Amino acid sequence: MTDQQADTIRLHKTDNVVIALHDLAAGYHVDAINAKLINTVGQGHKIAATPISTGVEVIRYGQIIGKAKSDIAVGEHVHSHNLIMSDFDQNHDIGSECRPLEPIVDARTFDGFHREDGRVGTRNYLGILTTVNCSGSVARFIAEAAEKSGLLERYKNIDGVVPIVHGSGCGMSGSNEGYDTLFRTLSGYAQHPNFAGVLLVGLGCEVMQIPDLVGHRKIRSDGNLRYMTIQQTGGTRRTIDKGLEILNEMAADADRITRKPAPLSQLMLGMQCGGSDGYSGITANPALGHASDLLVRHGATTILSETPEIYGAEHLLTSRAVSNEVGQKLIDRIHWWKDYCSRNGGEMDNNPSPGNKRGGLTTILEKSLGAAAKSGTAPMSGVYKFAEPIREKGFVFMDSPGYDPCSVTGQIASGSNLIVFTTGRGSVSGYKPTPCVKLATNTLMYERMSEDMDINCGDIVSDGVSIETKGEEIFQMLIDVACGKQTKSEELGFGGAEFVPWHIGAVM
């Protein structure tokens, strides 16, 4: 931030707009531009700081966010009525800004659940994973039966029984990109370190067959995975009874696992934003970026995703790539998305959403520049497909849609044992088996929805809290949550409806 006054902020010295820090009425004199407002301007929205002629580029964060589609006067509201997307060419100077972060000497630890494959969970759930929509209700019936049986009262070290149900698994090709993506997603959940054991339930006749998922390999190194089909077991009632019996067997093993110290290098953080506003790139996202850097300095892994929502800002990531190969992988995913949108009648710049626009965001370029701030400054050490197992430490990118539940599903399948979600409009959700920390971008929304928000980042603007101080607060909250502190979404019981695999391809 370069210039903050009582009513506006200029984010970069080259910007030709300033951002309103609260609702400002028409006629209000804005000191930063020495002019009166021509229109009423809402919090988080843009105000022209200089005259901007038709076709001239509008600059925010020191970057192009679009061009004026009509002449814009000083003090005029800059938004969808006078700002449009512009053609742009990015300079993908791969690796030019790749600078390793200094490792932390006095490394922190957290108390987690150590698994036999060497990974560490932040929660200790039992999962009921479905291969197909047709087994979803039965999976829920088994979980309900387990709860009614008092299983969780008998086994105090188990956080809960989580049915993972979805709307796919059949009516699809068995040998295309969509099948491979769902296969990776289900495999990732079956192996997730926040599950102490998993029961895999299918119908029996679906495309996504249990024998293919299980194969000849040992999905879980601890062996705590069981599977069955409803058809082979003998119908709903017998499957519920058998499932309850299996859960009790797995629970006895899971309950013996207790929290023990682990290095922060065992944390894998999925970073997400949804319901963004004009404050997102000013407060919560850069603060999360600082927390991400702290985790990377401890040897942990942090994941940025939502490929359509870094479109136009991907050069900020490729410039930090550790190699030409890694940088080119991200560029290739952008090209894949352009083709994907074209063949499905969509456009990469069909964002922001109506809620984003009400919060002050106008073009996908503007939204992407703010979203990329979550990545901090660390080198980008890897680029992965959706739900692909993540092997590198440090900051990485995982390809995903911008649709939040789907994107988080991929991050968890890739191994995330923590999720952070920044929001300016007030998103509500949770993502079992992984706890989700919610960051509010502005104080007004935080006060209105304090029962859903874990941390208020709006005080960066309202109270002058530094990005670094807020980032350290987020970092400490992540350690506390990794040690077992419940997030607001966990307290409210979220996580039963947010498993959303990415559906690619025809439904047949």
C-alpha positions as CSV (number, residue, x, y, z in Angstrom):
1,M,0.0,0.0,0.0
2,T,1.5,3.3,-1.0
3,D,-1.0,6.0,0.1
4,Q,-3.8,5.5,2.6
5,Q,-6.0,8.4,3.7
6,A,-9.1,8.4,5.8
7,D,-11.5,7.7,2.9
8,T,-9.4,6.1,0.1
9,I,-6.3,4.1,-0.6
10,R,-3.9,4.1,-3.6
11,L,-2.3,0.7,-3.9
12,H,0.6,1.6,-6.2
13,K,2.2,4.9,-7.2
14,T,1.3,4.3,-10.9
15,D,-2.4,3.6,-10.3
16,N,-4.9,6.0,-11.9
17,V,-7.6,4.9,-9.5
18,V,-8.0,5.0,-5.7
19,I,-10.2,2.6,-3.7
20,A,-13.0,3.8,-1.4
21,L,-12.5,2.6,2.2
22,H,-16.2,3.2,3.1
23,D,-19.3,4.3,1.3
24,L,-18.9,7.8,0.0
25,A,-21.7,10.0,-1.2
26,A,-21.8,12.0,-4.4
27,G,-20.3,15.5,-3.8
28,Y,-17.9,14.2,-1.1
29,H,-14.5,15.8,-1.4
30,V,-11.8,13.2,-1.7
31,D,-8.5,14.6,-0.4
32,A,-6.3,12.1,-2.2
33,I,-7.5,13.3,-5.7
34,N,-8.4,16.9,-4.6
35,A,-11.8,16.5,-6.2
36,K,-15.5,15.9,-5.4
37,L,-17.2,12.6,-6.2
38,I,-19.4,12.7,-9.3
39,N,-21.3,9.6,-8.2
40,T,-22.0,7.8,-4.9
41,V,-19.2,5.2,-4.5
42,G,-19.5,2.0,-2.4
43,Q,-16.8,0.6,-0.1
44,G,-14.2,-1.3,-2.1
45,H,-15.1,0.4,-5.4
46,K,-12.7,2.4,-7.6
47,I,-12.6,6.2,-8.1
48,A,-10.8,7.8,-11.0
49,A,-7.7,9.7,-9.7
50,T,-6.9,11.2,-13.1
51,P,-8.8,11.9,-16.3
52,I,-8.9,8.5,-18.2
53,S,-9.8,8.8,-21.9
54,T,-11.7,6.2,-23.9
55,G,-9.4,3.2,-24.7
56,V,-6.8,4.2,-22.0
57,E,-5.7,1.4,-19.7
58,V,-7.0,1.5,-16.1
59,I,-4.2,0.7,-13.6
60,R,-4.6,-0.9,-10.1
61,Y,-1.8,-2.7,-8.1
62,G,0.5,-1.1,-10.8
63,Q,-1.0,-3.6,-13.3
64,I,-3.6,-3.3,-16.1
65,I,-7.1,-4.3,-15.1
66,G,-8.9,-3.2,-18.3
67,K,-9.5,-0.1,-20.4
68,A,-12.0,2.7,-20.3
69,K,-14.9,2.2,-22.7
70,S,-15.8,5.9,-22.3
71,D,-14.1,9.1,-21.1
72,I,-13.8,9.0,-17.3
73,A,-13.5,12.2,-15.3
74,V,-11.6,12.7,-12.0
75,G,-13.8,11.7,-9.1
76,E,-16.0,9.4,-11.2
77,H,-16.9,5.9,-10.2
78,V,-15.0,3.3,-12.2
79,H,-16.9,0.1,-12.7
80,S,-18.7,-2.1,-15.2
81,H,-20.5,0.8,-16.8
82,N,-17.2,2.4,-18.0
83,L,-14.5,-0.2,-17.6
84,I,-14.1,-3.3,-19.9
85,M,-11.6,-6.1,-20.4
86,S,-8.8,-5.3,-22.8
87,D,-6.6,-7.5,-24.9
88,F,-3.3,-8.2,-23.1
89,D,0.0,-9.9,-23.7
90,Q,1.8,-11.2,-20.6
91,N,5.5,-11.4,-20.4
92,H,6.1,-14.9,-19.0
93,D,9.7,-14.2,-17.9
94,I,9.9,-17.6,-16.2
95,G,12.0,-17.6,-13.1
96,S,13.0,-14.0,-13.2
97,E,11.7,-13.3,-9.7
98,C,12.5,-16.7,-8.2
99,R,14.2,-16.0,-4.9
100,P,14.3,-18.7,-2.2
101,L,13.0,-17.7,1.2
102,E,15.3,-17.9,4.2
103,P,14.5,-21.1,6.3
104,I,13.3,-20.7,9.9
105,V,16.0,-21.7,12.4
106,D,13.9,-22.1,15.5
107,A,11.2,-24.3,13.8
108,R,7.7,-24.6,15.3
109,T,5.8,-27.8,15.7
110,F,2.2,-28.9,16.0
111,D,0.5,-31.9,17.6
112,G,-1.0,-34.2,15.0
113,F,-1.9,-37.8,14.1
114,H,1.0,-39.7,12.7
115,R,0.2,-42.1,9.9
116,E,2.2,-45.1,8.8
117,D,3.0,-43.5,5.4
118,G,4.9,-40.7,7.2
119,R,2.2,-38.1,6.8
120,V,0.5,-36.4,9.7
121,G,-3.2,-35.6,10.1
122,T,-4.7,-32.6,11.7
123,R,-7.9,-34.5,12.4
124,N,-8.8,-38.2,13.2
125,Y,-11.9,-39.1,11.2
126,L,-13.4,-42.3,9.9
127,G,-14.6,-41.9,6.3
128,I,-17.3,-43.6,4.2
129,L,-16.3,-42.9,0.7
130,T,-18.7,-43.6,-2.2
131,T,-17.7,-44.6,-5.8
132,V,-21.0,-43.5,-7.2
133,N,-24.1,-41.3,-6.5
134,C,-26.2,-44.5,-6.2
135,S,-24.4,-45.5,-2.9
136,G,-24.6,-42.0,-1.4
137,S,-27.7,-42.4,0.6
138,V,-26.6,-45.8,2.1
139,A,-23.3,-44.1,3.1
140,R,-25.2,-41.5,5.0
141,F,-27.4,-44.2,6.6
142,I,-24.3,-46.0,7.8
143,A,-22.9,-42.8,9.3
144,E,-26.2,-42.0,11.0
145,A,-26.4,-45.6,12.4
146,A,-22.8,-45.2,13.8
147,E,-23.8,-41.9,15.5
148,K,-27.0,-43.5,17.0
149,S,-25.0,-46.5,18.2
150,G,-22.8,-44.3,20.4
151,L,-19.6,-45.1,18.5
152,L,-18.2,-41.6,19.1
153,E,-18.9,-41.8,22.8
154,R,-17.0,-45.1,23.1
155,Y,-14.0,-43.9,21.1
156,K,-13.0,-40.4,22.3
157,N,-10.0,-39.9,20.0
158,I,-12.1,-40.1,16.8
159,D,-13.4,-36.7,15.6
160,G,-16.4,-38.1,13.7
161,V,-17.7,-40.3,10.9
162,V,-17.8,-38.5,7.5
163,P,-19.8,-39.8,4.6
164,I,-18.2,-38.5,1.3
165,V,-21.0,-38.6,-1.3
166,H,-21.2,-37.1,-4.8
167,G,-23.2,-37.0,-8.0
168,S,-21.0,-38.9,-10.4
169,G,-19.3,-42.3,-10.8
170,C,-21.5,-43.6,-13.6
171,G,-23.1,-42.3,-16.8
172,M,-19.6,-41.5,-17.9
173,S,-16.8,-42.9,-20.0
174,G,-14.4,-45.3,-18.3
175,S,-11.3,-44.1,-20.2
176,N,-11.1,-40.3,-20.5
177,E,-10.0,-37.2,-18.7
178,G,-13.2,-37.0,-16.6
179,Y,-12.8,-40.6,-15.4
180,D,-9.1,-40.1,-14.6
181,T,-9.9,-36.9,-12.6
182,L,-12.6,-38.6,-10.5
183,F,-10.3,-41.6,-10.0
184,R,-7.5,-39.3,-8.6
185,T,-10.0,-37.5,-6.4
186,L,-11.4,-40.7,-4.8
187,S,-8.0,-42.2,-4.4
188,G,-6.7,-39.0,-2.8
189,Y,-9.5,-39.0,-0.2
190,A,-9.1,-42.7,0.5
191,Q,-5.4,-42.0,1.4
192,H,-5.9,-38.7,3.2
193,P,-4.0,-38.3,6.5
194,N,-7.0,-36.8,8.3
195,F,-8.8,-40.2,7.9
196,A,-7.7,-42.9,10.4
197,G,-9.7,-45.4,8.3
198,V,-12.0,-45.5,5.2
199,L,-14.9,-47.7,4.2
200,L,-15.4,-47.7,0.5
201,V,-19.0,-48.3,-0.6
202,G,-20.3,-48.8,-4.1
203,L,-23.5,-50.0,-5.7
204,G,-21.8,-52.7,-7.8
205,C,-22.7,-51.9,-11.5
206,E,-21.2,-48.4,-11.8
207,V,-18.5,-47.3,-14.2
208,M,-16.2,-46.4,-11.3
209,Q,-15.6,-49.9,-10.1
210,I,-14.2,-50.7,-6.6
211,P,-11.8,-53.3,-8.0
212,D,-10.3,-50.6,-10.2
213,L,-9.9,-48.2,-7.4
214,V,-8.4,-50.8,-5.1
215,G,-6.4,-52.5,-7.8
216,H,-3.4,-54.6,-6.7
217,R,-1.9,-51.8,-4.6
218,K,-2.3,-51.1,-0.9
219,I,-4.2,-47.8,-0.9
220,R,-3.5,-47.1,2.8
221,S,-0.2,-48.2,4.3
222,D,-2.0,-48.8,7.6
223,G,-4.3,-51.3,5.9
224,N,-7.3,-49.5,7.5
225,L,-9.5,-49.6,4.4
226,R,-12.5,-51.8,3.8
227,Y,-14.8,-52.0,0.8
228,M,-18.1,-53.5,-0.2
229,T,-20.9,-53.1,-2.8
230,I,-24.6,-52.9,-1.9
231,Q,-25.6,-55.4,-4.6
232,Q,-23.1,-58.0,-3.4
233,T,-23.9,-57.4,0.3
234,G,-27.6,-57.9,-0.2
235,G,-29.3,-54.5,-0.2
236,T,-29.7,-51.5,2.0
237,R,-30.3,-53.0,5.4
238,R,-27.6,-55.6,5.2
239,T,-25.1,-53.0,3.9
240,I,-25.9,-50.7,6.8
241,D,-25.4,-53.5,9.3
242,K,-22.2,-54.7,7.7
243,G,-21.0,-51.1,7.5
244,L,-21.6,-50.5,11.1
245,E,-19.7,-53.6,12.0
246,I,-16.7,-52.5,9.9
247,L,-16.7,-49.0,11.4
248,N,-16.5,-50.4,14.9
249,E,-13.5,-52.6,13.9
250,M,-11.7,-49.6,12.3
251,A,-12.7,-47.3,15.2
252,A,-10.9,-49.6,17.7
253,D,-7.7,-49.1,15.7
254,A,-8.2,-45.4,15.1
255,D,-8.9,-44.6,18.7
256,R,-5.4,-45.8,19.7
257,I,-3.8,-43.0,17.7
258,T,-3.2,-39.9,19.7
259,R,-1.7,-36.5,18.9
260,K,2.0,-36.2,19.0
261,P,4.5,-33.4,18.1
262,A,5.3,-33.0,14.4
263,P,7.3,-30.4,12.4
264,L,5.3,-27.8,10.5
265,S,6.8,-29.3,7.3
266,Q,4.0,-31.9,7.6
267,L,1.4,-29.3,7.0
268,M,-0.2,-28.8,3.6
269,L,-2.3,-25.7,3.3
270,G,-4.9,-25.2,0.6
271,M,-5.5,-21.5,0.0
272,Q,-8.9,-20.4,-1.4
273,C,-10.9,-17.3,-1.9
274,G,-14.7,-16.9,-2.6
275,G,-17.2,-14.1,-2.5
276,S,-14.3,-11.7,-3.1
277,D,-14.6,-7.9,-2.9
278,G,-12.5,-4.8,-3.5
279,Y,-10.8,-5.4,-0.2
280,S,-9.7,-9.0,-0.9
281,G,-6.4,-8.0,-2.6
282,I,-5.7,-5.3,0.0
283,T,-6.2,-7.1,3.3
284,A,-6.9,-10.9,3.6
285,N,-5.2,-12.2,0.5
286,P,-1.8,-10.4,1.1
287,A,-2.0,-11.3,4.8
288,L,-2.5,-14.9,3.9
289,G,0.4,-14.6,1.5
290,H,2.6,-13.6,4.4
291,A,1.4,-16.6,6.4
292,S,2.0,-18.8,3.4
293,D,5.6,-17.6,3.3
294,L,6.0,-18.3,7.0
295,L,4.8,-21.9,6.4
296,V,7.1,-22.3,3.4
297,R,10.0,-21.1,5.5
298,H,9.2,-23.9,8.0
299,G,9.3,-26.5,5.1
300,A,5.6,-26.8,4.7
301,T,3.5,-26.9,1.5
302,T,1.0,-24.3,0.4
303,I,-1.3,-24.6,-2.6
304,L,-2.9,-21.9,-4.7
305,S,-5.6,-23.0,-7.2
306,E,-8.6,-21.7,-9.1
307,T,-6.9,-21.4,-12.6
308,P,-9.6,-19.2,-14.1
309,E,-9.1,-16.7,-11.3
310,I,-5.4,-16.2,-11.8
311,Y,-6.0,-15.7,-15.5
312,G,-4.2,-12.4,-16.4
313,A,-2.0,-12.6,-13.3
314,E,-0.2,-15.9,-14.2
315,H,2.9,-14.0,-15.1
316,L,3.3,-13.1,-11.4
317,L,3.5,-16.8,-10.7
318,T,5.6,-18.0,-13.6
319,S,8.2,-15.3,-12.8
320,R,8.7,-17.2,-9.5
321,A,8.9,-20.7,-11.0
322,V,11.9,-22.7,-10.0
323,S,12.4,-24.0,-13.5
324,N,11.3,-23.5,-17.1
325,E,9.4,-26.8,-16.9
326,V,7.4,-25.7,-13.9
327,G,6.6,-22.3,-15.4
328,Q,5.6,-23.8,-18.7
329,K,3.3,-26.2,-16.9
330,L,1.2,-23.3,-15.6
331,I,1.2,-21.7,-19.1
332,D,0.0,-25.0,-20.6
333,R,-2.9,-25.2,-18.1
334,I,-4.0,-21.7,-19.1
335,H,-4.0,-22.8,-22.7
336,W,-5.9,-25.9,-21.7
337,W,-8.5,-23.7,-20.0
338,K,-8.9,-21.4,-23.0
339,D,-9.6,-24.5,-25.2
340,Y,-11.9,-26.0,-22.5
341,C,-14.0,-22.8,-22.3
342,S,-14.1,-22.5,-26.1
343,R,-15.4,-26.0,-26.7
344,N,-18.0,-25.6,-23.9
345,G,-19.2,-22.1,-25.0
346,G,-17.6,-20.2,-22.1
347,E,-15.1,-17.4,-21.8
348,M,-12.1,-17.0,-19.4
349,D,-13.2,-13.5,-18.7
350,N,-16.8,-14.2,-17.8
351,N,-15.9,-13.4,-14.1
352,P,-16.2,-11.7,-11.7
353,S,-19.6,-12.9,-10.3
354,P,-22.5,-10.6,-9.5
355,G,-21.4,-10.6,-5.8
356,N,-17.8,-9.8,-6.7
357,K,-19.0,-6.8,-8.7
358,R,-21.2,-5.6,-5.9
359,G,-18.1,-5.7,-3.8
360,G,-16.1,-3.5,-6.2
361,L,-14.4,-5.9,-8.6
362,T,-15.0,-5.3,-12.3
363,T,-12.8,-7.5,-14.5
364,I,-11.2,-10.9,-14.2
365,L,-7.8,-9.2,-14.5
366,E,-8.6,-7.1,-11.4
367,K,-9.9,-10.2,-9.5
368,S,-6.9,-12.3,-10.5
369,L,-4.3,-9.8,-9.4
370,G,-6.0,-9.8,-5.9
371,A,-6.3,-13.5,-5.8
372,A,-2.6,-14.1,-6.7
373,A,-1.7,-12.2,-3.5
374,K,-2.5,-15.3,-1.5
375,S,0.6,-16.9,-2.9
376,G,3.1,-14.7,-1.0
377,T,6.6,-14.3,-2.4
378,A,7.9,-17.9,-2.3
379,P,9.3,-19.6,-5.4
380,M,6.7,-21.8,-7.2
381,S,8.1,-25.3,-6.9
382,G,5.5,-27.3,-8.7
383,V,2.3,-27.2,-10.9
384,Y,-0.2,-30.1,-10.6
385,K,-3.3,-31.3,-12.2
386,F,-6.6,-31.4,-10.2
387,A,-6.3,-33.9,-7.2
388,E,-2.9,-35.0,-8.3
389,P,-0.7,-36.1,-5.3
390,I,1.6,-33.3,-4.3
391,R,5.2,-34.3,-3.6
392,E,7.2,-31.1,-3.6
393,K,7.5,-28.9,-0.5
394,G,7.1,-25.1,-0.7
395,F,4.5,-23.1,-2.6
396,V,2.8,-25.0,-5.5
397,F,-0.1,-24.5,-7.9
398,M,-2.9,-27.1,-8.4
399,D,-5.1,-26.6,-11.5
400,S,-8.9,-26.3,-10.7
401,P,-12.0,-24.5,-11.6
402,G,-12.8,-21.3,-9.7
403,Y,-15.9,-22.9,-8.2
404,D,-14.9,-23.0,-4.5
405,P,-16.2,-26.4,-3.3
406,C,-14.8,-28.1,-6.4
407,S,-11.4,-26.4,-6.0
408,V,-11.1,-27.3,-2.3
409,T,-12.1,-30.9,-3.1
410,G,-9.1,-31.1,-5.4
411,Q,-6.8,-29.5,-2.8
412,I,-7.9,-32.0,-0.2
413,A,-7.6,-34.9,-2.6
414,S,-4.0,-33.7,-3.3
415,G,-3.3,-33.9,0.4
416,S,-4.2,-30.6,2.1
417,N,-4.7,-31.1,5.9
418,L,-5.6,-27.4,6.4
419,I,-7.7,-25.0,4.3
420,V,-7.8,-21.2,4.5
421,F,-10.7,-19.4,2.8
422,T,-10.7,-15.6,2.3
423,T,-14.0,-13.9,1.7
424,G,-15.3,-10.4,1.3
425,R,-19.0,-11.1,0.8
426,G,-19.4,-13.8,3.5
427,S,-19.0,-17.4,2.2
428,V,-20.1,-20.2,4.5
429,S,-18.8,-23.7,4.1
430,G,-16.6,-26.4,5.6
431,Y,-14.6,-29.3,4.1
432,K,-14.4,-32.4,6.1
433,P,-12.1,-34.1,6.8
434,T,-10.0,-30.9,6.6
435,P,-10.6,-28.0,8.9
436,C,-11.2,-24.6,7.2
437,V,-10.2,-21.2,8.6
438,K,-12.3,-18.3,7.3
439,L,-10.7,-14.8,6.8
440,A,-13.0,-11.8,6.5
441,T,-11.6,-9.1,4.2
442,N,-13.5,-6.2,5.7
443,T,-14.7,-5.3,9.2
444,L,-18.3,-4.6,8.3
445,M,-18.9,-8.1,7.0
446,Y,-16.9,-9.6,9.9
447,E,-19.1,-7.9,12.4
448,R,-22.2,-9.0,10.5
449,M,-21.1,-12.6,10.2
450,S,-18.8,-13.1,13.2
451,E,-20.2,-16.5,14.0
452,D,-18.9,-17.8,10.6
453,M,-15.6,-15.8,10.4
454,D,-12.4,-16.9,12.3
455,I,-10.3,-13.8,11.7
456,N,-11.0,-10.2,10.7
457,C,-8.5,-8.8,8.2
458,G,-10.5,-5.6,7.7
459,D,-8.5,-4.0,10.6
460,I,-5.6,-3.7,8.2
461,V,-7.5,-0.8,6.8
462,S,-9.7,0.3,9.7
463,D,-7.1,0.1,12.4
464,G,-3.8,0.3,10.5
465,V,-2.7,-3.3,11.4
466,S,0.2,-4.3,9.2
467,I,0.1,-7.1,6.6
468,E,2.9,-8.8,8.5
469,T,1.2,-8.7,11.9
470,K,-2.0,-10.1,10.4
471,G,-0.1,-12.7,8.6
472,E,1.5,-13.8,11.8
473,E,-1.9,-14.0,13.5
474,I,-3.2,-16.2,10.6
475,F,0.0,-18.4,11.0
476,Q,-0.6,-18.9,14.7
477,M,-4.3,-19.7,14.1
478,L,-3.3,-22.4,11.6
479,I,-1.0,-24.0,14.1
480,D,-3.7,-23.9,16.8
481,V,-6.2,-25.5,14.4
482,A,-3.7,-28.1,13.3
483,C,-3.4,-29.0,17.0
484,G,-7.1,-29.5,17.3
485,K,-8.7,-26.1,17.9
486,Q,-12.1,-26.1,16.1
487,T,-12.8,-23.5,13.4
488,K,-16.1,-21.7,13.2
489,S,-17.2,-23.9,10.3
490,E,-16.5,-27.0,12.4
491,E,-18.4,-25.7,15.3
492,L,-21.4,-25.1,13.0
493,G,-21.2,-28.6,11.6
494,F,-20.3,-27.8,8.0
495,G,-18.6,-30.3,5.7
496,G,-21.4,-32.7,4.8
497,A,-22.3,-31.2,1.4
498,E,-19.1,-29.7,0.1
499,F,-17.4,-32.7,-1.6
500,V,-17.7,-31.7,-5.3
501,P,-15.5,-33.6,-7.7
502,W,-14.7,-31.8,-11.0
503,H,-17.0,-33.2,-13.7
504,I,-15.2,-33.1,-17.1
505,G,-16.8,-34.6,-20.1
506,A,-20.2,-35.8,-21.2
507,V,-22.8,-37.3,-18.9
508,M,-24.2,-40.3,-20.8
